[in-house]
Amino acid sequence: MRIRNRILAAASAAAVLAVAGITLFASPASAATLTEVTNFGTNPSNLRMHLYVPNTVAARPAVVVAVHYCTGSGPAFYSGTEFASLADRYGFIVVYPSATRSGNCFDVSSPEALRRGGGSDPVGIMSMVTYVQQHNNADPGRIFVTGASSGGMMTNVLLGDYPDVFKAGAAFMGVPFGCFATTDGSSWNSTCSSGQLNKTPQQWGDLVRNAYPGYSGARPRMQLFHGTTDTTLAYPNFGEEIEQWTNVLGVSQTPVFTDQPQQNWTRTRYGNAGTMAPVEGISIAGVGHSLPMAGQAAMVIAFFGLSGGTSPTPSSSQPSSPSASPSRSPSGSPSGSPSVPVGGCQVSYTVNAWNTGLTTAVTITNAGTTAVNGWTLGFTLPSGQTVTSAWNATVTPTSGAVTARNMSYNAGIPPGGSASFGFQANHTGNTGRPAAFTLNGAACTSV
């Protein structure tokens, strides 16, 4: 089948997910066991259901639906992620659906899947949720969903189809609701997977709203994770998801909070700066289709509000925000005036463009004999380019003459060393690069 061939070829990275990414974690250490549930209700696409109920469960437990990647299964996602061990700690229940079609991918593309009660996989997963509510005294006010790759896409779909059921979602390496839509029976949308499907925030938001026409109640919060070098579900989808869910939730696309919970990770929050913000995005520089990584499941559970509202950080050596250390300025630069390298600097600037968007990879090299302690790179964006997100630097303003400033963890550039950052931008046809660069006010050579 077409979908099977595409997934098993392109998403050998999804198979790598099962090997290189997800199997970083040991099986949950608990006397409780994973149990298969049959005859759980309406199940038009013949999904399987596995249930993890910890030995110590809350009297009115929350439910986390954890949805696997293509080629995976519910038991594999149970064994390969930290959600069950976190359930042991916090007393919630985990539901692990399994897709059974060829390729073991979830349906996130058919017209049936993209509307409330339309049929296919979302209806079967909803039956699992209803089963747990009826048989395990689950709290209907605390139902959540998370997933990776195909499961990340299904997370977007479930929040769109059933906003009255799910209170929040966390999608690893997903795409926006409706991005994978097809009408020819195919389950693969290459335009979407390659990151070339660009819509306005309003258009993305309308796709979600049209899944449940007439609904005017509260909408679920969304947390998003994506690696910048993902070639299976390309990184531009991360920005499109942020546009969609900020629009759905009625908050600004400009983050109100930015920090680095770990080196090369950039976390942005939209709507408010708290752990349970309306929308949260975590961009991981230099990482491909291999999420979740160690510690990220705990970040999901904190975002859901199931760990007492604290925001765990995967590395205790990193400050929780750029201004957390008194020895650093708000930009993350060391106190005092930034230095200019004696002997010059070089800038490499690579553009990867598609129809109305682009990403850049920028490397600053200290070609001099003295260290740089805190840097600002100045350049002018070509006309029509507007920055939408950045990693490993803050870029302000969003167009025209802009300045990229270091983060707390990459402020120093030793002689012969380099620092890298990138950003995503929209464009109106001009995908060129800046004509010149300055580092801390001194001209750099463009290479």
N, C-alpha and C positions, 0 to 999 in steps of 0.2 A: 504494500500500500504506500501511497505517496507520503503520508505523514510519517509512517514508520521509517522509510528510507531517509527522509529529511532529518528526522530527530536523531536517528541512530548514527548518522554521519555528522551532522553539525553539532549535535549534542552528545558526542562522545565526551564533550565537556560536561554534559549532565551525568554521564557515566563516571567521569572523573570526579564529579560532585560526590558520588558514592564512595570514591576511593581517596581522592586527595583532599577534599574539603570536609565532607561530613564525617568520615571515619576518623577524624582527629579525636573524636570523643568516645569514651568507653561506654558500654552498655550501662544503663542506670543501675546502680547498686541498691537493690531493694528486694524485700521478700514478696512484694506485690508483683503480679504477672500481667502480661498483655493477654487479653482475652478476645476472641472473635465473637461477634454478635451477628446472628442471622435473623432473617424475618423482622427487620427493624422498621419496616414501613414501605411506602411507595419508593420504588427504586428502578426507574425506567432504563437506566444504562448499566444495570447489573454491577454496581460498585460493591466492594466488600468493606466491612466495618470492623475495626479493632479498637478496643477500649482499654484505657489504663486508669484504674482507680487506686490511688495510693492507700496504704494501710491506715494512715491517719488522714482522714478527709474531713473537710469542713462540713458542718451540719447543713449548710445551704451552699454547696460548692459552686464555684465558677467553672466554666467549661472553656477549654482551648481546643479548637479544631486545628490539627497540624497536618498540612497537605504536602505530599511528596512531590518530587521532581519526575520528569520523564524517565522511563526505564526503572523507576523505583517502585516501592510498595509501602503500605502503612507500617508493617513490621520493620522494614529497613529504615524508615524515617524515625521510628521509635528507638532503634538500636544506635542510630548514627547521630542523634541530636540530644541536647540537654533538657528537653522539655519534660520528660518523665522524672528526671532527678529533681528538677525544680518543682514539679507537682508533689513529690515526696516532702519537699521543704515547706511548701505554702498551702498544700491541701486542696488544690484544684484537680479537676478531671481532664484527661486528654483523650480526644477522639482522633483516630488515625484512619482516614478513608484510603481505599486502594482503588485505582483505576484498573480495569480488566481488559480494555480494548488493546489492539496491537500497538506496541510501543509504550503502553502504560502511561499515556499522557491524558490529562483531564481536558474535557471539552470546554474551551473558552472562546470558541469562534462561531458556533452555530446560532441561528436566530433563536432557537429554543433555549440555549444556555444564557442568552443575553437579555432575558426578560423574566420578571418575577413569575414563578409558577409555570414557566414555559416548557419544562421537561428537562431531560438529559441530567448531567451530573449535579448541577446545583440543587435539583429537587431531591435526589438521593441523599446528598449531604444534609439538607434540611431535615430529612426524615431521621437521620442519625442524631441531630441536635434535639429533635422532639422526643426521641426515644430516651435520651439521657435525662431530659427534664422530667419525663414521666416515671422512669425507673430508678433514678438516682437522686431525686429531690434537688435537681440543679436549679440554680438561681437564674431565672429568665432575664434578669437585669444585668447579668455578667457573662455574656456569651461572646467569645472572641475567636479570631481565625488568623493563622499564620501559615506561610508556605514558601517553598523555594522553587524557582524556575517555573515549571508548569503549575506548581502549587502557589507560587507568588502571583501568577496570572489569575489563578482561581480565587485568591484572596481578594484581588480587585473586583472580580466578577461577583462574589458573594456580597461584598459591601454595597455594590450597586443594586443587586437584585433584592436584597433583604436588609435594607437600612434599619428596619424596625426590630430586627433580631440581633444583629451583631453590633456591639458597642465600640469596637475598635478592631483594626487589622494591622498586621505587620507583614509586608511583602519583601522577600529576598529575590532580587534579580527578576522582577516582574515587568509587566507592561501595563499601560492604562486600560481601564475598562473599555471594551469595544475596539481596542487597537487591533486585535487578532481576528476581527469579524470577517467572515467569508459567506458567500451565498451560493457557491458552486459545489458544496459538499466537501471541499478540502478543509483540512484542519490546520493548515500552515499558511501564514501570511508573511511573505518575505519582506514586503515593504515595512511592516511593523518590526519584524525580528531584526532587521538591519538598522533600525533607528531612523528610517527615512519618512515615517508617517508623522507629520507635524500639523497640529491643529491649534486654534486659539484656545485659551483657557475656557472661554464660554462654550465653544464647540465640544470640548472634552467634557465639561460639566453637564451639557445637555444630554450627552450619551448616557450618563449615569442617571439623570433625572427621568429620562424616557424609559428606563428599565422598569420603573414603578410609577406610571403616570398618576398624577393627583396626590401623591404622597407629600405631606407638608410637615412631617414630624422631624425629630432630631436625626442628624446624620452621624455615622460612626467616624471616629478619628482614624488617621492613617499614619503608619510608620513605614518608611521605605529604606531599603538597603540596596546598593549597587556598586559593583567594581568598575573602575574607569576603563579597564582593558577587556571587558566582556565582549566576546565576538559571537556568542550564541544569541543573546538578547541584548543588543548593543546599548551602550551607556546613555545615548540620548533619550532612551525611554524613561530614564530616571527623572530627567527634567520635565518630560511630558506628564509623568505621574504627579509630580509636584504641582504643575499647572492645573491638572484636573481636580485634585483633591482640595487645593486651596480655593478653587472656584466653587466647588460643591459645598464647602464649609464656610464660604463667605469671608475668608481672611485674605490679607495682602500676600502677594507673592514675594515680598521683600522680607527676609528673615529678621526676627526680632532678637535672635540669640544665635551665636556661632561659637563652637569650641572644637577641641580636638581630643576626644576621649582616648585616643591612642595615636602614635605616630602614623602619619599618612591617612588618617581618618579625619573627615570634616563632617561635623554634625550641625545641622541648621534646624531651627524651630520657627514655625509660622503661627501667628495668632496670639501666642503668649510664650514666655520663656521657660515655663515649668516642664517637669518631667512628663506630664500628661498633656502636652500641647496638642492643638487640633491636628497639625501635620508636623512630622519630624522626618528629616532626610539624613541618612548617613552614607556619605560617598567615600569609597576606599580606593585610594590611588594605587595603581599598579597591580590590581587584583582582577582576575578574570571571572569566569563562570564557576565559582567554587565557594559559594556561601551557603549556610552561615558559617562564620568562623568562631573560634573559642570566645566565649563571653557574650556573644551577641544574643543568644537566647535569653540570658538574664536581662539584657537591655529591653527585649521584647516584653518580658513579664513585668518589668518596672513601668514601661509605657502603658501596659494594660491596667496598672494599678493593683497588681496582685502580690507585690512584694513590699507593701507598706509605703509606696510612693517614692522610695529612694532611687537614685539613678546610679547604678553600679558602673564602674569604669574598668575595662579589661586590663589596664595597666596602672598600678597605683603610683608609678613614677611620673605619670603625666598629670599636670594640673587640670582641674575640672573645667576651667575656662581660661582664655588667654590672659585675663587680668587677675587670676587667682594668686600669682606670685608677686609679692611687693617689689621685687627687683626688676619687674618688667613693665613697660608701658602698655597702654590698652591695645596697641597693635601687636604686642608680643615681642617687640624689639627690646634689646637691652637698654637700660637707662643711659642718657647722654646722646651726643650727636652721632648719627650713622657715619661710618668711615668710608672713604673712597680708596679703592685698591690702587696702590702705586704700581704703574705698569700697564693698567688698562683692564678691560673686561670684554667678554664675547657673549653674544646672545644667539641661541639657536631657537627658531620659531617655526613649528610645523603645523599646517592646517589640514584638517580632515573635514570636508564639506559635503553636504547633501542638499536637497532642494531648497529649503529655507533655513537651514541650521548648519552649525559647524562646531567642532571642538578644536582646541589648540593644545600643543605640547611645547612648553617654553623651558629652556635650560639656560641659566646664567652661569658662566664660567669665570672664575677669578684668574685672569691671565697675569696678574701682578705678583709682587713680592711681599705684600702685606695683607693681613687678614681683613675681611669685611665683617663687621659686627653690627648686624641689623641692616636690612636693605629695602630700598624702594626702587622699583623699575618703572620709569616713565615712558609712555609711548602713546601714539594717536591711532585709534582704530579707524579703518577705512569707513567711509560714509555708508550708513545703512546697517552697520553691525552693532548689536546690542547685547551685552553680557547678561546671561540669565543665571549662571551659577559658576562657582570656581572652587578649586581644591588646591591645597598647599599654599594658598595666598589669599588675601582679600583684595578685590579689584573694585576700585571706585573712581569716578562714577561709572555708570553702565555703558556710556558711549562717548565718542569724541576723545579728548585728551584724558587718558586714564592713568592711574597709578596702581601697581601691584605691590602689596606690602607683605613682608614675611610673616609666618606664623611663629609661635613661641619655640617650636622645635627645629626650625630651619633658618634661624637668624644668622648664624655664623657661616661664612664661606672662607675656608683657608686658602692660601696661595695654591693654585693648581686645582682647587676643588670646585664644586658646582652645586647649585640648588635648582630644583625643578618645580614647576607648577603648571596648571592648565586651567582652562575655563571653557564653558559652553556658551554659545551666542546664537542669536537669530540674525539673519541677514536678508537683504532685499535684492540680492543678485551679485553684489561685490564680495567675493570671498578672498580678497587679497590680504596681504600682511602689512604691518606697519612699516613705514619708510626708515625709521630711526628709533634708537633706544638710548635712555640715559639711566645710569645706576648711581643713585644718591647724588644726582645732578651732573655726573660726568658722562661724557659720550662713550658708548660701547660700540664695538665692531659687530656687525650683523653677519652671521655665518650660515 
